[in-house]
Amino acid sequence: MPITNKDKLHLLKDLLENQSAENYMTTDEAEQIERLLSSLATDASLQPEIQQTLNHIHEKHELNHEPFQQQDVEQWLNVLSIE
């Protein structure tokens, strides 16, 4: 059974929440975030705010494989919770 985009968003939120709580991101988590962002980027049915947030996460992630800033993660989670 294929994973839906709603499931992918939920997984992305879980990864972001985990990274935020632990202030740490493993290589596997970083790679999973990249795969999720790449997969979700092609979904034209996502709300523009969510698409914009996904692009922002991708930009931050592409430039830096360190844990994300707490304030960024909180803002992203707020937007991703809309879906």
Buried (B, 14 or more C-beta within 10 A) or exposed (E): EEEEBEEBBBBBBEBBEEBBEEEEBEEEBBEBBBEBBEEBEEBEEBEEEBBEBBEBBBEBBEEEEEBBEEEBBEEBBEBBEEE
